Amino acid sequence: MTSPKSFPLALGRLLILTAGATALLQALPSLAADSSDTPTSTAAAPAPAFTTSANIGLYSQYVFRGLTQTNEKPALQGGFDLSHESGLYAGIWASNISWISDATPSASASLEADIYGGFKYQFNDTLTGDVGFLHYAYPGSFPSGYTKADTNELYLGLDAKWISLRYSYALGNTFGSADTRGSNYIDLSLTHELFAGINGVAHVGHQRYTGPNASNLSYTDWKLGLNRDFSGYVLAAYYTGTNAKDAGYTVKGKNLGRNQLVLAVSRTF
């Protein structure tokens, strides 16, 4: 069980393990080379079959599909990815959240942990396909009869230069809403350099729910923003909004999908 007080320690351990695993995996090829009896060659070493990366970011708040997950409070996020030259990949990502406990005070859940895996295929120099599975986990303690927010999605995506399109399909209950199997989300995003290394970001998405409360839960979201890389540190500012209905998304007197400003600094290593 994860409580709000234990979240910083839990996420801190995750990030430490992530960084340690990345360093270890990156060191393995060089350790193997040092212990080899093979004569030194001027030929370039072959690319490793596996590659790893880790990421960490600090956000003024966590907004997912247009909905604030932290009630306009800061979020610390981090993840680890492992990729194979075949196109297979897997990863884990985590962030603090508050929306579950905000909506249901008797529930205690302050962590989102996503586990995912898939396959990417490069059709040509500009077009890449992506198919995979993503599990959203929200560990914690919940009252009897509570529909947990844990969600499983299949996704299919296409990336072409600065345009990406992704479709996600829920295999069961969707983010705590019962009887919503088949709910889906479509995401169209554009990222393009504007000037002096500054990238413009635009996004529009639509979350469609199935089930008895679909009309109150379905909505469209959008995002506009800028980001720039400064020696590996990415600074970003985004403005987001939705047409989410008050009837489906009001928590503590505020609509989770109201217009939001997000500031962030992140790094991938």
C-alpha positions in Angstrom: 0.0 0.0 0.0 1.3 3.4 -0.9 0.3 6.4 1.1 0.9 10.1 0.3 3.6 10.3 3.0 5.5 7.3 1.6 5.3 8.4 -2.1 8.5 10.6 -2.2 10.5 7.7 -0.7 9.0 5.2 -3.1 9.5 7.3 -6.2 13.0 8.2 -5.0 13.9 4.6 -4.8 12.5 4.0 -8.3 14.6 6.8 -9.7 17.8 5.6 -7.9 17.2 2.1 -9.2 16.5 3.5 -12.7 19.8 5.4 -12.7 21.7 2.5 -11.3 20.3 0.1 -13.9 21.1 2.4 -16.7 24.7 2.9 -15.6 25.2 -0.9 -15.2 23.7 -1.8 -18.5 25.7 0.9 -20.3 28.9 -0.3 -18.6 28.5 -4.0 -19.6 29.8 -3.6 -23.2 33.0 -1.8 -22.0 33.5 -4.3 -19.2 33.3 -7.1 -21.7 35.7 -5.4 -24.0 38.2 -4.9 -21.2 38.2 -8.6 -20.3 38.5 -9.8 -24.0 41.7 -11.4 -25.4 40.7 -10.3 -28.9 43.5 -8.1 -30.5 42.8 -4.4 -30.8 41.2 -3.4 -34.1 40.6 -0.1 -35.8 37.2 -1.3 -37.0 34.2 0.4 -35.4 32.6 -1.7 -32.7 29.2 -3.1 -33.6 26.1 -1.3 -32.2 24.9 -3.0 -29.0 21.8 -5.2 -29.4 20.2 -3.5 -26.4 20.0 0.2 -25.5 18.8 1.8 -22.4 17.6 5.2 -21.3 16.2 6.9 -18.3 14.3 10.1 -17.8 13.4 12.4 -14.9 11.3 15.6 -14.9 9.8 18.2 -12.5 6.5 19.6 -13.5 4.4 22.4 -12.1 1.5 20.0 -12.3 0.7 16.6 -14.0 -1.8 16.9 -16.8 -2.9 13.7 -18.6 -5.2 13.8 -21.6 -6.1 17.3 -20.6 -7.1 16.5 -17.0 -5.0 17.6 -14.0 -3.8 14.6 -12.0 -2.3 16.6 -9.1 -4.9 19.4 -8.5 -2.5 22.0 -9.8 0.3 20.9 -7.5 3.9 19.9 -8.6 4.7 16.5 -9.9 8.0 14.5 -9.9 8.2 12.0 -12.7 10.7 9.4 -13.9 11.1 6.3 -16.1 13.4 3.7 -17.5 13.3 2.2 -21.0 15.0 -0.9 -22.6 15.0 -1.3 -26.4 16.3 -4.1 -28.7 17.6 -3.6 -32.2 14.7 -5.7 -33.5 12.3 -3.0 -32.5 11.0 -4.6 -29.3 11.0 -2.4 -26.2 9.7 -2.2 -22.6 9.7 0.4 -19.9 8.3 1.7 -16.6 7.3 5.2 -15.7 6.0 6.8 -12.5 4.5 10.0 -11.1 2.8 11.3 -8.0 -0.9 11.9 -8.3 -3.8 13.1 -6.1 -7.0 12.9 -8.2 -8.1 9.6 -6.7 -7.9 10.7 -3.1 -9.2 14.2 -4.1 -12.4 12.5 -5.6 -12.7 9.9 -2.9 -11.2 10.9 0.5 -11.6 7.4 1.9 -9.2 6.1 -0.8 -5.5 6.4 -0.4 -3.5 6.4 -3.7 -0.7 8.9 -4.5 1.3 7.0 -7.1 0.8 6.2 -10.8 3.1 3.5 -12.2 2.9 2.6 -15.9 4.4 -0.6 -17.3 4.5 -0.9 -21.1 6.0 -2.9 -23.9 5.7 -3.0 -27.6 7.3 -3.2 -31.1 8.4 -0.4 -33.4 8.9 -0.8 -37.1 10.6 1.7 -39.4 9.0 1.6 -42.8 11.4 4.2 -44.3 13.4 7.2 -43.3 10.3 9.2 -42.3 7.6 6.7 -41.2 7.6 4.5 -38.1 4.9 2.3 -36.8 4.4 1.4 -33.1 2.1 -1.2 -31.5 2.0 -2.1 -27.8 0.4 -2.7 -24.4 0.3 -0.2 -21.5 -0.8 -1.0 -17.9 -1.7 2.0 -15.7 -1.3 1.0 -12.0 -2.6 3.0 -9.0 -1.5 1.2 -5.9 -3.1 2.1 -2.6 -6.0 1.3 -0.2 -9.6 1.6 -1.3 -13.0 1.3 0.3 -15.2 -1.8 -0.2 -16.9 -1.8 -3.6 -14.6 0.9 -5.1 -13.9 0.5 -8.8 -10.1 0.8 -9.0 -8.5 3.1 -11.5 -6.1 0.5 -12.9 -6.4 0.4 -16.7 -5.1 -1.8 -19.5 -4.8 -0.3 -23.0 -3.6 -1.6 -26.4 -2.2 1.1 -28.6 -1.3 1.6 -32.3 0.7 4.6 -33.5 2.4 6.2 -36.6 5.1 8.8 -36.6 6.1 10.7 -39.7 8.8 13.4 -39.1 7.0 16.0 -37.0 3.5 14.4 -36.9 2.4 11.5 -34.7 -1.0 9.7 -34.6 -1.9 7.2 -31.8 -5.0 5.2 -31.0 -5.5 3.6 -27.6 -8.2 1.0 -26.8 -9.2 0.0 -23.2 -9.5 -3.7 -22.5 -11.6 -3.2 -19.4 -12.7 -0.6 -16.8 -11.2 2.7 -17.7 -9.6 4.9 -15.0 -12.1 4.0 -12.4 -15.3 4.0 -14.5 -17.1 0.7 -14.4 -18.4 -1.1 -17.5 -16.3 1.0 -19.9 -14.5 -1.7 -21.9 -13.8 -0.5 -25.4 -13.3 3.1 -24.4 -10.7 4.7 -26.6 -8.5 7.7 -27.1 -7.1 9.2 -30.3 -4.1 11.5 -30.2 -2.8 13.8 -33.0 0.4 15.6 -32.1 2.8 17.9 -34.0 6.3 19.0 -33.0 8.3 21.3 -35.2 11.3 23.6 -34.7 10.2 27.2 -35.0 13.5 29.1 -34.6 16.8 29.0 -32.6 16.2 25.5 -31.3 12.7 26.3 -30.0 10.1 23.7 -30.8 6.4 24.4 -31.2 4.1 21.7 -29.9 0.4 21.3 -30.8 -1.9 18.4 -29.8 -5.6 17.5 -30.1 -7.1 14.4 -28.6 -10.5 12.8 -28.0 -11.4 10.5 -25.1 -14.4 8.4 -26.0 -16.1 6.4 -23.2 -18.4 3.5 -23.5 -20.9 2.5 -20.8 -23.9 4.1 -19.0 -22.2 7.4 -18.3 -20.5 7.9 -21.6 -22.1 11.2 -22.4 -20.8 12.8 -19.3 -17.3 11.3 -19.5 -16.4 11.7 -23.2 -14.5 14.9 -24.1 -11.9 16.5 -26.4 -8.7 18.0 -25.2 -6.0 20.2 -26.7 -2.5 21.5 -26.0 -0.2 24.2 -27.3 3.4 24.8 -26.1 7.0 25.4 -26.6 10.2 23.6 -25.5 13.9 23.9 -25.9 16.9 21.7 -25.1 19.7 23.4 -23.1 22.6 20.9 -23.0 20.4 18.0 -22.3 17.9 19.7 -20.1 14.6 20.4 -21.7 12.6 23.4 -20.6 8.9 23.5 -21.6 5.8 25.5 -21.2 2.3 24.2 -22.2 -1.2 25.4 -22.1 -4.0 22.8 -22.1 -7.7 22.7 -22.1 -10.8 20.5 -22.7 -14.5 20.5 -23.1 -14.9 18.0 -20.3 -18.3 18.3 -18.6 -18.7 19.4 -15.0 -21.0 16.5 -14.4 -18.2 14.0 -15.1 -15.1 15.8 -13.9 -15.8 18.1 -11.0 -13.6 17.4 -8.0 -13.5 19.7 -5.0 -15.6 22.2 -6.8 -13.3 22.4 -9.8 -13.4 20.8 -13.3 -10.3 18.6 -13.8 -10.3 19.6 -17.4 -10.2 23.4 -16.9 -7.6 25.3 -18.8 -4.1 24.7 -17.3 -0.6 26.1 -17.6 2.2 23.6 -17.2 5.9 24.5 -16.7 8.5 21.7 -16.8 12.2 20.8 -16.8 13.2 17.3 -17.8 16.3 15.3 -18.7 16.9 12.0 -20.6 20.1 10.1 -20.0 
